[in-house]
Amino acid sequence: MFTKNHGRLPNLIRPKLLNDQITWRILFDRREFVTWACDKLEMKEQARLRCPEVLIPETLAVFNNPSEIATFNLTGIWVLKEISGSGQVYFGSENPNTAELADIAQLLTKWESKTKNRRKREWGYRNARKGYLIERRICTEELPETFQTMRKYAEQLGQGIDYVRIDFYSHNDEIYFGEFTPYVGAGLAKIEPREWELKMGSYWKLPSYKEARGKTR
């Protein structure tokens, strides 16, 4: 997959380009934070511990079987996510009707197929819990005035972690935690020009192989 996307093999001996480093993490990094950063429920708890000032979107429901959605009393606007998925969201409002429930059931089947393949490739997702969550949807904006505060929160949330993407929402001048992403783009996203990928990679010092094979769940 890497070669198909980038037209070359990754350098795993001395990786300097960001995608090479992410691929190195996928193959070798087994530290505990990689697992919780792939679990949307656990990352919320970590966010509360690491940065008490940041707001956390309300979790409305957690479930494993799509049929359970019909049992929840949902109000307002919300977003459905897979707990150990990436880039998979469904936006809804109030209680879904019968047709919407059928659509959601089909969608979750597709998600599970995609995530099943991801779990084979990416250790963090394989070790995170399975299932789905529904949380209060936070409407966001373009680059907000609270951006500098977001940067401060990102530093707090990322303390002790060598590389992770941290997302936020800004709504009515309030900042909500979004998620952690340890495998950004799965190492397959094209970054151009190449010197910028090299520059991005220069900020990340990978752990030693021994450090990366640290404590696991």
C-alpha positions in Angstrom: 0.0 0.0 0.0 2.8 2.4 0.8 4.6 1.7 -2.5 1.4 2.0 -4.4 0.7 5.5 -2.9 4.3 6.8 -2.9 6.0 5.0 -5.7 8.8 3.8 -3.4 9.6 1.7 -0.4 9.6 3.3 3.1 13.0 3.9 4.8 12.5 2.0 8.0 16.2 2.0 9.1 16.6 5.8 9.4 13.2 7.3 8.6 13.2 11.0 8.2 10.1 11.7 6.0 6.9 11.9 8.0 5.1 9.0 6.2 8.1 6.8 6.7 8.0 7.6 10.4 4.3 6.9 10.7 4.8 3.5 8.9 7.6 2.8 11.4 5.1 3.4 14.2 2.5 1.1 12.6 5.0 -1.7 12.3 7.0 -1.4 15.6 5.4 1.0 18.1 3.5 -0.9 20.9 3.4 1.7 23.6 0.2 2.0 25.7 -0.7 5.5 24.4 -1.0 4.2 20.8 -3.9 2.0 21.9 -5.8 4.6 23.9 -5.3 7.2 21.1 -7.2 4.8 18.8 -10.1 4.4 21.3 -12.6 7.3 21.2 -13.9 6.7 24.7 -10.5 6.2 26.4 -9.1 9.3 24.6 -11.9 11.4 26.2 -10.8 10.2 29.6 -7.2 11.0 28.8 -8.2 14.4 27.6 -10.0 15.1 30.9 -6.9 14.1 32.9 -4.4 15.9 30.8 -6.2 19.2 30.2 -9.1 19.8 32.6 -9.8 23.2 30.9 -10.8 21.7 27.6 -14.5 20.8 27.1 -15.4 17.2 26.1 -18.4 16.6 23.8 -21.2 14.8 25.8 -21.4 11.1 25.1 -25.1 10.3 24.5 -24.9 6.5 23.9 -22.4 3.6 23.6 -23.5 0.4 22.0 -22.4 -2.7 20.0 -25.5 -3.7 18.1 -27.0 -1.2 15.5 -30.5 -2.3 16.7 -29.8 -0.6 20.0 -30.0 2.8 18.5 -33.8 2.6 18.4 -33.8 2.3 22.3 -32.1 5.6 22.9 -33.9 8.9 23.4 -31.8 11.2 21.3 -32.4 15.0 21.2 -30.8 17.8 19.2 -28.0 17.2 16.7 -25.6 14.4 17.2 -22.8 12.5 15.5 -22.3 8.7 15.4 -18.8 7.3 15.4 -17.0 4.0 15.6 -15.0 3.7 18.8 -12.0 2.3 17.1 -12.5 3.6 13.6 -11.0 6.5 11.8 -12.8 9.0 9.5 -16.2 7.3 9.9 -19.0 9.6 11.0 -22.8 9.9 10.6 -24.6 13.1 11.4 -28.1 12.9 12.7 -30.7 14.8 14.7 -33.4 13.7 17.2 -34.5 10.0 17.1 -33.9 8.4 13.7 -37.0 7.0 11.9 -37.3 3.5 10.5 -35.7 4.4 7.2 -32.8 6.2 8.8 -32.2 3.2 11.2 -32.0 0.9 8.2 -29.5 3.2 6.5 -27.4 3.4 9.7 -27.4 -0.4 10.0 -26.1 -0.7 6.4 -23.5 2.0 7.1 -22.2 0.3 10.2 -21.7 -2.9 8.3 -19.5 -1.1 5.8 -17.6 0.6 8.6 -16.9 -2.8 10.3 -15.5 -4.2 7.0 -13.2 -1.2 6.7 -12.1 -1.3 10.3 -11.5 -5.0 10.2 -8.8 -4.4 7.5 -7.4 -1.5 9.5 -7.1 -3.7 12.6 -5.0 -6.1 10.6 -2.6 -3.4 9.6 -2.6 -1.0 12.6 -1.9 -2.4 16.1 -3.5 0.4 18.0 -6.9 -0.1 16.4 -6.6 -3.9 16.9 -6.2 -3.4 20.6 -8.8 -0.7 21.1 -12.4 -1.7 22.1 -15.0 -2.3 19.5 -18.4 -0.7 19.2 -20.0 2.7 18.5 -20.7 5.9 20.3 -23.1 8.8 19.8 -22.0 12.2 21.0 -23.4 15.7 21.0 -22.5 17.3 17.7 -20.4 20.5 18.1 -20.7 22.9 15.1 -17.3 24.3 14.2 -15.9 27.3 12.2 -13.0 28.4 10.1 -9.8 29.3 12.0 -11.3 30.7 15.2 -10.1 33.5 17.5 -9.5 30.7 20.1 -6.8 29.1 17.9 -3.9 30.1 20.2 -5.8 28.6 23.2 -6.2 25.5 21.2 -2.4 25.4 20.7 -1.9 25.7 24.4 -4.4 22.8 25.1 -2.7 20.7 22.4 0.6 21.1 24.2 -1.0 19.9 27.5 -2.8 17.0 25.9 0.3 15.9 24.0 2.7 16.1 26.9 4.9 13.1 26.9 3.8 11.9 23.5 6.4 12.2 20.7 3.9 12.6 17.8 0.1 12.7 17.6 -2.5 14.8 15.8 -5.0 16.5 18.2 -8.3 17.9 16.9 -10.6 20.5 18.5 -14.0 22.1 17.8 -14.6 25.8 18.4 -18.2 26.7 19.1 -19.4 30.1 20.6 -15.9 30.8 21.7 -15.7 27.6 23.6 -13.2 24.8 22.9 -14.1 21.2 22.7 -11.7 18.2 22.5 -12.1 16.3 19.2 -9.7 13.3 19.2 -6.2 12.0 19.1 -4.8 10.4 15.9 -1.6 8.4 16.2 -1.6 7.1 12.6 -2.1 10.3 10.6 -3.2 9.3 7.1 -2.0 5.7 7.8 1.3 6.9 6.4 -0.3 7.0 2.9 -1.2 10.6 2.5 0.9 12.5 -0.1 2.7 15.5 1.2 4.0 17.9 -1.4 6.5 19.3 -1.9 8.8 16.6 -0.5 10.9 19.1 1.4 7.9 19.9 3.6 7.4 16.2 4.4 11.1 16.1 5.4 10.6 19.3 7.5 7.6 17.8 9.3 9.5 14.7 10.0 12.4 16.6 11.4 10.3 17.6 14.4 9.6 14.0 15.4 12.3 12.0 17.1 11.2 8.4 17.0 11.7 6.2 20.1 14.3 3.4 20.1 12.9 0.0 19.1 13.2 -1.1 22.7 11.2 1.9 23.9 8.6 1.3 21.3 8.0 -2.2 22.4 7.1 -1.0 25.9 4.2 -1.8 28.1 1.0 -3.0 26.3 -2.5 -3.7 27.5 
